[in-house]
Amino acid sequence: MATWTCTLCGWEYNEDEGYEDFAPGTKFEDLPEDFECPVCGASKEDFEKN
């Protein structure tokens, strides 16, 4: 599994851990298209895979 980092604020989405409504193991590409960074509101397009 991978970690994705918001290029605007540095918040990380860890696929192993999930986040709130997204269960551990949820891949970043499986998040809704309208997913936004919970810290700064950046779109999925503003994330980079680590």
C-alpha positions in Angstrom: 0.0 0.0 0.0 1.1 3.6 -0.6 1.1 7.0 1.0 -0.1 10.0 -0.9 1.0 13.6 0.1 -0.9 16.8 -0.5 1.5 19.0 -2.5 -0.1 22.2 -1.0 0.1 21.5 2.7 1.9 18.1 3.3 -1.0 16.2 4.7 -0.7 12.4 4.1 -3.2 9.8 3.2 -1.9 6.4 4.1 -3.8 3.6 2.3 -2.9 1.1 5.1 -4.6 3.3 7.7 -7.5 4.8 5.7 -9.2 8.0 7.0 -12.5 8.6 8.7 -15.2 7.1 6.3 -12.5 5.2 4.3 -11.6 1.8 5.8 -8.0 0.8 6.2 -6.8 -0.7 2.9 -8.8 1.8 0.8 -6.6 2.8 -2.2 -6.2 6.4 -3.1 -7.6 5.9 -6.6 -10.7 4.4 -5.0 -11.5 7.5 -3.1 -14.4 9.6 -4.6 -13.4 12.0 -7.4 -14.5 14.9 -5.2 -12.3 13.9 -2.3 -10.5 17.0 -0.8 -7.6 17.3 1.5 -9.1 17.6 5.0 -6.5 20.3 6.0 -6.4 22.7 3.0 -9.2 21.6 0.7 -6.9 20.6 -2.2 -8.3 18.2 -4.8 -7.1 14.7 -5.5 -5.1 16.1 -8.4 -2.9 17.9 -5.9 -1.7 14.7 -4.3 1.5 12.8 -5.2 2.3 9.2 -4.5 5.2 8.6 -2.2 
